Amino acid sequence: MKKTILNLAIILSATLLISSCGNGKESGETTTSDSTKISGDIKIDGSSTVYPITEAVAEDFKASFPDVKVTVGLSGTGGGFKKFGRGEIDINDASRSIKSTEDSLCKANNIGHIELKVAFDGLAVVINPGNTWCNDITVAELKKIWEPEAQGKIKTWNQIRPEWPKEEIHLFGAGVESGTYDYFTEAIVGKSHSSRGDYTASEDDNVLVQGISTDKLALGFFGIAYFEANKDKLKVIPVDDLKDDNGKGPILPSIETVKNKTYTPLGRPLFIYVNSTAAAKKEVQTFVDFYLTNGGALSQEVGYIAMTDEEYKAEKLKFDEFVKSLAK
């Protein structure tokens, strides 16, 4: 993750030489003098799922642009969009697209924005390693567990499959302000923001990891990056969508199965949203360009699934055109 001083010096010297020869710079290239001139504050909040990627990007960005202060919070996608819509932050990390109500809040406060895709993720359905009976699960069974009608009725494992023990199910999942919650409920229950309420909820996935890892009867869901970071104390179970999958049966979440779309319906894209006022600032432009240039490698380092080089280039072009439109 950390760049060596030697490599950084070579890169900066090369871009300075190109500039001094009168050649135009590629998008995202910054000379040494540009780097020392760039300063300011960038405020980011939002998804706990996207947080590890953005935190890694911010850390590397700080090494190259020490005069820019980047703060990264994790109040959940919904919580972040509330701050974003009030103009309190420059960038919102999001594990889903903006809702119409959130967009209306932005419009009410004259806040324009752009959505940029930064990586892919799969939601992991996890249990405690002490659970010896649940080796796979279907979308229909997950719906039976999580739908609103299950509250107060579906309480034990044997109510899902008769051969499973007559023991309580202890549920853990993303909080209602989380984009992960919205995505999971839409994919599994069939309606976003609709589920039973009697479960341990948190926008902080580390809280869920702690709960599931210490409870033999637990079942929960969160992004696969958090499972990968804690797989020594958790067990992920494959999911079967029961559709025509050419006999593949239950599928485990992985880079390959999310990319080839066989891990359905729990694979998803991840985004950042950039405030148009912030996007007009040099420090934000530089940060976003840095994000889209380095985000692929960094997302893989923290357990997510990178897009292709062509996809990142397309997002950079999209952002460049957005910035140009702001000057008109």
C-alpha positions as CSV (number, residue, x, y, z in Angstrom):
1,M,0.0,0.0,0.0
2,K,2.8,2.4,0.9
3,K,4.8,3.7,-2.0
4,T,8.6,3.9,-1.7
5,I,10.3,7.3,-1.7
6,L,12.4,6.2,-4.7
7,N,9.4,5.2,-6.8
8,L,7.6,8.4,-5.9
9,A,10.6,10.5,-6.8
10,I,10.9,8.8,-10.2
11,I,7.2,9.3,-11.0
12,L,7.2,13.0,-10.0
13,S,10.4,13.7,-11.8
14,A,9.0,12.1,-15.0
15,T,5.9,14.1,-14.9
16,L,7.9,17.3,-14.3
17,L,10.1,16.5,-17.3
18,I,7.0,16.1,-19.5
19,S,5.6,19.3,-18.3
20,S,8.8,21.2,-18.9
21,C,8.9,19.9,-22.5
22,G,5.6,21.6,-23.1
23,N,3.5,18.4,-23.5
24,G,0.0,18.2,-22.1
25,K,-0.6,16.1,-19.0
26,E,-2.7,13.1,-18.8
27,S,-5.7,13.3,-16.5
28,G,-4.6,12.7,-12.9
29,E,-0.9,13.5,-13.4
30,T,0.4,16.2,-11.1
31,T,3.8,17.9,-11.1
32,T,6.0,18.3,-8.0
33,S,5.1,22.0,-7.8
34,D,1.4,21.1,-8.2
35,S,1.6,18.7,-5.3
36,T,3.1,21.2,-3.0
37,K,0.5,23.8,-3.9
38,I,-2.5,21.5,-3.3
39,S,-4.1,21.9,0.2
40,G,-7.5,21.9,1.8
41,D,-9.9,19.6,3.6
42,I,-12.0,16.8,2.2
43,K,-14.8,15.4,4.3
44,I,-16.0,11.8,3.5
45,D,-18.7,9.7,5.2
46,G,-21.1,6.9,4.5
47,S,-21.0,3.2,3.9
48,S,-19.1,1.0,6.3
49,T,-18.7,-1.4,3.4
50,V,-16.9,1.1,1.2
51,Y,-15.0,2.6,4.1
52,P,-12.0,0.2,4.0
53,I,-11.3,1.1,0.3
54,T,-11.7,4.9,0.9
55,E,-9.6,4.7,4.0
56,A,-6.8,2.9,2.1
57,V,-7.0,5.5,-0.8
58,A,-6.9,8.4,1.7
59,E,-3.9,6.9,3.4
60,D,-1.9,6.7,0.2
61,F,-3.2,10.0,-1.0
62,K,-1.9,11.7,2.2
63,A,1.6,10.4,1.4
64,S,1.6,12.2,-1.9
65,F,-0.4,15.2,-0.9
66,P,0.4,15.9,2.8
67,D,-1.2,19.3,2.8
68,V,-4.7,17.9,2.1
69,K,-6.6,16.7,5.2
70,V,-8.9,13.8,4.3
71,T,-11.3,12.6,7.0
72,V,-13.3,9.4,6.5
73,G,-16.3,8.5,8.6
74,L,-18.7,5.5,8.5
75,S,-22.2,6.4,9.5
76,G,-23.8,4.0,6.9
77,T,-24.9,4.8,3.4
78,G,-28.2,6.3,4.5
79,G,-26.6,8.3,7.3
80,G,-24.0,9.5,4.9
81,F,-26.5,10.6,2.3
82,K,-28.3,12.7,5.0
83,K,-25.1,14.6,5.6
84,F,-24.4,14.7,1.9
85,G,-27.8,16.1,1.2
86,R,-27.3,18.8,3.8
87,G,-23.9,19.8,2.3
88,E,-22.0,18.7,5.4
89,I,-19.6,16.4,3.5
90,D,-17.9,16.4,0.1
91,I,-18.1,12.7,-0.8
92,N,-20.4,9.9,0.3
93,D,-19.3,6.3,0.2
94,A,-22.3,4.2,-0.9
95,S,-23.1,0.5,-1.2
96,R,-26.2,1.3,-3.2
97,S,-27.5,4.0,-5.6
98,I,-29.0,7.2,-4.1
99,K,-32.7,7.0,-3.3
100,S,-35.3,9.4,-4.7
101,T,-35.9,10.9,-1.2
102,E,-32.1,11.4,-0.7
103,D,-31.9,13.0,-4.2
104,S,-34.8,15.3,-3.3
105,L,-32.9,16.5,-0.2
106,C,-29.9,17.3,-2.4
107,K,-32.1,19.3,-4.8
108,A,-33.7,21.1,-1.9
109,N,-30.3,22.3,-0.8
110,N,-29.1,23.0,-4.4
111,I,-26.5,20.2,-4.2
112,G,-25.6,18.6,-7.5
113,H,-23.7,15.3,-7.5
114,I,-22.1,12.5,-9.6
115,E,-22.2,8.8,-9.0
116,L,-18.9,6.9,-9.6
117,K,-18.5,3.2,-9.4
118,V,-15.3,2.1,-7.6
119,A,-15.4,-1.7,-7.0
120,F,-17.6,-4.7,-6.6
121,D,-18.6,-6.6,-3.5
122,G,-20.6,-9.7,-2.5
123,L,-22.7,-10.0,0.7
124,A,-21.6,-13.0,2.8
125,V,-24.0,-15.0,4.8
126,V,-22.1,-16.2,7.8
127,I,-22.4,-18.4,10.9
128,N,-20.3,-19.4,13.8
129,P,-17.7,-22.1,13.1
130,G,-19.4,-24.2,15.9
131,N,-22.5,-24.5,13.8
132,T,-22.1,-28.1,12.3
133,W,-25.6,-28.4,10.7
134,C,-25.9,-25.4,8.3
135,N,-23.7,-26.1,5.2
136,D,-25.7,-24.1,2.7
137,I,-28.9,-22.1,2.4
138,T,-31.3,-21.0,-0.3
139,V,-32.6,-17.5,-1.1
140,A,-36.1,-18.8,-0.2
141,E,-34.9,-19.9,3.2
142,L,-33.2,-16.6,3.8
143,K,-36.4,-14.9,2.9
144,K,-38.4,-17.1,5.4
145,I,-35.9,-16.0,8.1
146,W,-35.7,-12.3,7.4
147,E,-39.1,-11.2,6.0
148,P,-41.2,-9.0,8.3
149,E,-43.8,-11.8,8.8
150,A,-41.0,-13.9,10.4
151,Q,-40.8,-11.7,13.5
152,G,-42.2,-13.6,16.5
153,K,-42.8,-16.7,14.4
154,I,-39.5,-18.0,12.9
155,K,-37.5,-18.5,16.1
156,T,-35.6,-21.9,15.7
157,W,-33.3,-23.5,13.2
158,N,-35.6,-26.5,12.7
159,Q,-38.3,-24.2,11.4
160,I,-36.1,-23.6,8.4
161,R,-35.1,-27.2,7.8
162,P,-36.6,-30.0,9.9
163,E,-33.3,-31.8,10.1
164,W,-31.7,-28.8,11.8
165,P,-31.8,-28.6,15.6
166,K,-34.6,-27.1,17.6
167,E,-32.4,-24.3,18.8
168,E,-32.9,-20.6,18.7
169,I,-31.7,-18.6,15.7
170,H,-29.8,-15.5,16.8
171,L,-29.7,-13.0,13.9
172,F,-27.2,-10.3,13.2
173,G,-27.3,-7.8,10.3
174,A,-26.6,-4.4,9.0
175,G,-28.5,-1.4,10.6
176,V,-31.3,0.3,8.8
177,E,-29.1,3.2,7.8
178,S,-26.8,0.9,5.9
179,G,-26.8,0.4,2.2
180,T,-26.0,-3.2,2.9
181,Y,-29.3,-3.5,4.7
182,D,-31.2,-1.9,1.8
183,Y,-29.4,-4.2,-0.7
184,F,-29.9,-7.4,1.3
185,T,-33.6,-6.8,1.9
186,E,-34.3,-5.9,-1.7
187,A,-32.4,-9.0,-3.0
188,I,-33.7,-11.5,-0.4
189,V,-37.0,-10.2,0.9
190,G,-38.0,-8.5,-2.4
191,K,-38.5,-5.0,-1.0
192,S,-35.8,-2.6,0.1
193,H,-35.9,-1.6,3.8
194,S,-38.3,-4.4,4.7
195,S,-37.4,-7.0,7.3
196,R,-38.1,-8.3,10.7
197,G,-36.8,-6.0,13.4
198,D,-35.9,-8.4,16.2
199,Y,-32.2,-8.9,15.3
200,T,-28.9,-7.4,16.4
201,A,-28.3,-4.5,14.1
202,S,-25.3,-2.3,13.5
203,E,-23.8,0.0,10.8
204,D,-20.4,-1.2,12.1
205,D,-19.6,-4.6,10.6
206,N,-17.0,-5.2,13.3
207,V,-19.8,-5.3,15.9
208,L,-21.5,-8.0,13.8
209,V,-18.3,-10.0,13.4
210,Q,-17.8,-9.9,17.2
211,G,-21.4,-11.1,17.9
212,I,-21.4,-14.0,15.4
213,S,-18.0,-15.2,16.3
214,T,-19.0,-15.7,20.0
215,D,-22.5,-17.2,19.4
216,K,-22.9,-20.8,18.1
217,L,-26.5,-20.1,17.2
218,A,-25.9,-17.0,15.2
219,L,-26.5,-16.2,11.5
220,G,-25.8,-12.9,9.9
221,F,-24.8,-11.0,6.8
222,F,-22.3,-8.3,5.7
223,G,-19.7,-7.6,3.0
224,I,-17.3,-10.3,2.0
225,A,-14.3,-8.1,2.9
226,Y,-15.2,-8.3,6.5
227,F,-15.5,-12.1,6.3
228,E,-12.1,-12.3,4.6
229,A,-10.6,-10.2,7.4
230,N,-12.1,-12.5,10.0
231,K,-12.4,-15.9,8.4
232,D,-10.4,-17.5,11.2
233,K,-13.4,-17.0,13.5
234,L,-16.4,-17.1,11.1
235,K,-17.8,-19.6,8.6
236,V,-19.4,-18.5,5.3
237,I,-22.1,-20.6,3.8
238,P,-22.9,-20.9,0.1
239,V,-26.2,-19.5,-1.2
240,D,-28.5,-21.2,-3.8
241,D,-30.9,-18.9,-5.7
242,L,-32.8,-21.9,-6.9
243,K,-32.9,-20.5,-10.4
244,D,-31.4,-22.1,-13.6
245,D,-27.8,-22.3,-12.6
246,N,-26.8,-25.3,-14.8
247,G,-26.7,-27.6,-11.8
248,K,-24.1,-25.5,-9.9
249,G,-26.1,-25.5,-6.7
250,P,-25.2,-23.3,-3.8
251,I,-22.5,-20.8,-4.6
252,L,-19.9,-19.2,-2.3
253,P,-19.1,-15.5,-2.6
254,S,-15.7,-14.9,-4.2
255,I,-14.0,-12.6,-6.6
256,E,-14.7,-15.0,-9.4
257,T,-18.4,-15.7,-8.6
258,V,-19.2,-12.0,-8.1
259,K,-17.5,-11.1,-11.4
260,N,-19.1,-13.8,-13.4
261,K,-22.5,-13.1,-11.7
262,T,-23.0,-16.7,-10.6
263,Y,-23.2,-15.5,-6.9
264,T,-26.7,-14.2,-7.2
265,P,-28.5,-12.2,-6.0
266,L,-25.9,-11.0,-3.5
267,G,-23.2,-9.5,-5.7
268,R,-23.2,-5.7,-6.1
269,P,-21.3,-2.6,-7.2
270,L,-19.9,0.0,-4.8
271,F,-19.9,3.8,-5.3
272,I,-18.7,7.2,-4.2
273,Y,-20.9,10.3,-4.7
274,V,-19.2,13.6,-5.2
275,N,-20.8,16.9,-4.3
276,S,-20.7,19.2,-7.4
277,T,-19.5,22.2,-5.3
278,A,-16.6,20.1,-3.9
279,A,-15.9,18.7,-7.4
280,A,-15.0,22.2,-8.5
281,K,-12.1,22.3,-6.0
282,K,-8.6,21.2,-7.1
283,E,-8.0,19.1,-4.0
284,V,-11.2,17.1,-4.6
285,Q,-10.5,16.7,-8.3
286,T,-7.0,15.4,-7.5
287,F,-8.4,13.0,-4.8
288,V,-11.1,11.5,-7.0
289,D,-8.6,11.0,-9.9
290,F,-6.2,9.4,-7.4
291,Y,-9.1,7.2,-6.2
292,L,-10.0,6.0,-9.7
293,T,-6.3,5.5,-10.6
294,N,-5.4,3.5,-7.5
295,G,-8.7,2.2,-6.2
296,G,-8.6,-1.0,-8.1
297,A,-5.4,-2.3,-6.5
298,L,-6.3,-1.0,-3.1
299,S,-9.8,-2.5,-3.2
300,Q,-8.2,-5.9,-3.8
301,E,-5.8,-5.3,-0.9
302,V,-8.6,-4.8,1.5
303,G,-10.7,-7.8,0.2
304,Y,-12.9,-6.3,-2.5
305,I,-13.3,-6.9,-6.2
306,A,-11.7,-4.5,-8.6
307,M,-13.2,-3.4,-11.9
308,T,-11.4,-3.7,-15.1
309,D,-8.9,-1.0,-16.3
310,E,-11.4,0.0,-19.0
311,E,-14.1,0.5,-16.4
312,Y,-11.9,2.7,-14.2
313,K,-10.9,4.8,-17.3
314,A,-14.6,5.2,-18.2
315,E,-15.4,6.4,-14.6
316,K,-12.4,8.9,-14.8
317,L,-13.7,10.2,-18.1
318,K,-17.2,10.5,-16.7
319,F,-15.8,12.6,-13.8
320,D,-13.7,14.7,-16.1
321,E,-16.7,15.6,-18.2
322,F,-18.7,16.4,-15.0
323,V,-16.0,18.8,-13.8
324,K,-15.9,20.5,-17.2
325,S,-19.7,20.9,-17.1
326,L,-19.3,22.8,-13.8
327,A,-17.2,25.5,-15.5
328,K,-19.9,26.3,-18.1
